Amino acid sequence: MLWWGLTKVEPLLTRTWPGRLLRRSALECAMKHVHYEDENTRYIDIGPVNKVMNMLCCWFEDPQSAAVAKHLPRVADYLVRSLHADMFVQLHFESNDQTLQ
């Protein structure tokens, strides 16, 4: 019931200045969290799903940004080629790099 009510009110809120202001500040806060995680994990992120979501968020924010350029080389950290030449996503990342711990 509450969800139905919110779906009816949300379009009205985004058309008014308080709703636009609230949405803009929420998006800025979410992007701050994305950038914080990216910088703390050196753009490896905590998992393959997070990696894709963070990379897409950075790309939607600015396709030519330094964050997108730092994300792209780290995609290979999650991809594994099998003996049959199939490509898989590695679900658990282990690193020998002591600086990540």
Contacts in CASP RR format, 6 or more apart in sequence:
PFRMAT RR
TARGET T0000
AUTHOR 0000-0000-0000
METHOD contacts of the structure
MODEL  1
MLWWGLTKVEPLLTRTWPGRLLRRSALECAMKHVHYEDENTRYIDIGPVN
KVMNMLCCWFEDPQSAAVAKHLPRVADYLVRSLHADMFVQLHFESNDQTL
Q
13 19 0 8 1.000
13 22 0 8 1.000
14 20 0 8 1.000
14 23 0 8 1.000
30 57 0 8 1.000
31 57 0 8 1.000
31 61 0 8 1.000
34 54 0 8 1.000
34 57 0 8 1.000
34 58 0 8 1.000
35 58 0 8 1.000
35 67 0 8 1.000
37 45 0 8 1.000
37 46 0 8 1.000
37 50 0 8 1.000
37 54 0 8 1.000
38 45 0 8 1.000
38 54 0 8 1.000
38 58 0 8 1.000
38 67 0 8 1.000
38 70 0 8 1.000
38 71 0 8 1.000
41 100 0 8 1.000
42 74 0 8 1.000
42 100 0 8 1.000
43 67 0 8 1.000
43 70 0 8 1.000
43 71 0 8 1.000
43 74 0 8 1.000
44 51 0 8 1.000
44 74 0 8 1.000
44 77 0 8 1.000
44 93 0 8 1.000
44 95 0 8 1.000
44 100 0 8 1.000
45 51 0 8 1.000
45 54 0 8 1.000
45 74 0 8 1.000
47 78 0 8 1.000
47 91 0 8 1.000
47 93 0 8 1.000
48 78 0 8 1.000
48 89 0 8 1.000
48 90 0 8 1.000
48 91 0 8 1.000
51 71 0 8 1.000
51 74 0 8 1.000
51 75 0 8 1.000
51 78 0 8 1.000
54 71 0 8 1.000
55 68 0 8 1.000
55 71 0 8 1.000
55 72 0 8 1.000
55 75 0 8 1.000
58 65 0 8 1.000
58 67 0 8 1.000
58 68 0 8 1.000
58 71 0 8 1.000
59 68 0 8 1.000
61 67 0 8 1.000
62 68 0 8 1.000
77 90 0 8 1.000
77 93 0 8 1.000
78 89 0 8 1.000
78 90 0 8 1.000
78 93 0 8 1.000
79 87 0 8 1.000
79 88 0 8 1.000
79 89 0 8 1.000
79 90 0 8 1.000
80 87 0 8 1.000
80 88 0 8 1.000
80 89 0 8 1.000
80 90 0 8 1.000
81 87 0 8 1.000
81 88 0 8 1.000
82 88 0 8 1.000
END
